[in-house]
């Protein structure tokens, strides 16, 4: 694995990979994304989840950094990071539509991943 990661420009030692595998250390986001690419698997598989249960897990499963996602939805990175920490979506209508598009989600999926399943929606024409 360490040799394959080096091919992707990431210098890591076998001891570091072992520490990730046994849970002593966690890889950075970029290391996680690179591992998934090297192993030809989904990031969520490496994270040990079937379905994302938070905004952070959702973003990581799509191999996006907070900065990248914030830029794509036209939100300040610090504001997006606060949203992730609270796991409550408070974006504007445009940001919500952008998030749904970038993450390939339906509105009910967004509500579920942020724990807001009890909200009922009214769609006005």
C-alpha positions as CSV (number, residue, x, y, z in Angstrom):
1,X,0.0,0.0,0.0
2,X,2.8,2.5,0.9
3,X,4.3,2.0,-2.5
4,X,1.0,2.5,-4.3
5,X,0.4,5.7,-2.3
6,X,3.9,7.0,-3.3
7,X,2.8,6.6,-7.0
8,X,0.0,9.0,-6.2
9,X,2.6,11.5,-4.7
10,X,2.0,10.6,-1.1
11,X,5.0,9.7,0.9
12,X,3.8,7.4,3.7
13,X,5.5,4.6,5.7
14,X,4.1,1.2,6.3
15,X,4.0,2.0,10.1
16,X,1.6,4.9,9.3
17,X,-0.7,2.6,7.3
18,X,-0.7,0.1,10.1
19,X,-1.6,2.8,12.6
20,X,-4.6,3.8,10.3
21,X,-5.7,0.1,10.1
22,X,-5.7,-0.5,13.8
23,X,-7.2,2.8,14.6
24,X,-4.4,4.5,16.4
25,X,-4.3,7.3,13.9
26,X,-6.7,8.6,11.3
27,X,-5.7,9.6,7.8
28,X,-6.2,13.1,6.6
29,X,-9.0,13.7,4.2
30,X,-6.5,13.7,1.3
31,X,-4.9,10.5,2.5
32,X,-8.3,8.9,2.8
33,X,-9.3,9.9,-0.7
34,X,-5.9,8.7,-2.1
35,X,-6.3,5.4,-0.3
36,X,-9.7,4.9,-1.9
37,X,-8.3,5.6,-5.3
38,X,-5.4,3.2,-4.8
39,X,-7.7,0.5,-3.5
40,X,-10.3,1.2,-6.2
41,X,-13.0,1.4,-3.6
42,X,-15.5,3.9,-2.3
43,X,-14.3,6.2,0.4
44,X,-17.4,5.2,2.5
45,X,-16.0,1.6,2.5
46,X,-12.8,2.8,4.1
47,X,-14.7,4.8,6.6
48,X,-16.7,1.6,7.5
49,X,-20.1,3.1,6.7
50,X,-22.9,1.9,4.3
51,X,-24.7,5.2,4.2
52,X,-23.5,8.6,5.4
53,X,-25.2,9.8,8.6
54,X,-23.9,13.3,8.8
55,X,-22.9,16.2,6.5
56,X,-19.2,15.4,7.2
57,X,-19.6,11.7,6.3
58,X,-21.6,12.7,3.2
59,X,-18.9,15.1,2.0
60,X,-16.1,12.7,2.7
61,X,-17.9,9.9,0.9
62,X,-18.0,12.2,-2.2
63,X,-14.2,12.8,-1.9
64,X,-14.6,16.6,-1.3
65,X,-12.7,18.8,1.2
66,X,-14.8,21.3,3.1
67,X,-13.2,24.1,1.1
68,X,-14.0,22.4,-2.2
69,X,-17.6,21.9,-1.3
70,X,-18.1,25.3,0.1
71,X,-16.7,26.8,-3.1
72,X,-19.1,24.7,-5.2
73,X,-22.1,25.8,-3.2
74,X,-21.0,29.4,-2.9
75,X,-20.7,29.4,0.9
76,X,-17.8,30.7,3.0
77,X,-15.7,27.7,4.2
78,X,-15.9,28.7,7.8
79,X,-19.7,28.9,7.6
80,X,-19.8,25.5,5.9
81,X,-17.5,24.0,8.6
82,X,-19.8,25.3,11.3
83,X,-22.8,23.8,9.5
84,X,-20.9,20.4,9.5
85,X,-20.0,20.6,13.2
86,X,-23.6,21.3,14.1
87,X,-24.9,18.9,11.4
88,X,-27.7,21.3,10.7
89,X,-28.2,22.7,7.2
90,X,-28.9,26.4,7.2
91,X,-27.9,27.4,3.7
92,X,-29.9,29.7,1.4
93,X,-32.3,28.3,-1.2
94,X,-29.6,28.7,-3.9
95,X,-27.0,27.0,-1.7
96,X,-29.4,24.2,-0.9
97,X,-30.1,23.6,-4.6
98,X,-26.3,23.6,-5.2
99,X,-25.7,21.2,-2.4
100,X,-28.4,18.8,-3.7
101,X,-26.9,19.0,-7.1
102,X,-23.2,18.6,-6.1
103,X,-23.9,15.8,-3.7
104,X,-26.5,14.1,-6.0
105,X,-29.2,14.1,-3.2
106,X,-32.9,14.5,-3.0
107,X,-34.3,16.9,-0.4
108,X,-35.5,14.0,1.8
109,X,-32.0,12.5,1.7
110,X,-30.5,15.9,2.9
111,X,-33.0,16.1,5.7
112,X,-32.2,12.5,6.7
113,X,-28.4,13.0,6.7
114,X,-28.8,16.1,8.9
115,X,-31.2,14.3,11.3
116,X,-34.1,16.5,10.3
117,X,-36.5,13.7,9.3
118,X,-39.4,15.1,11.3
119,X,-39.7,18.2,9.1
120,X,-42.6,18.3,6.7
121,X,-42.2,20.1,3.5
122,X,-44.8,22.1,1.6
123,X,-44.0,22.7,-2.0
124,X,-45.7,25.9,-3.4
125,X,-46.4,26.3,-7.1
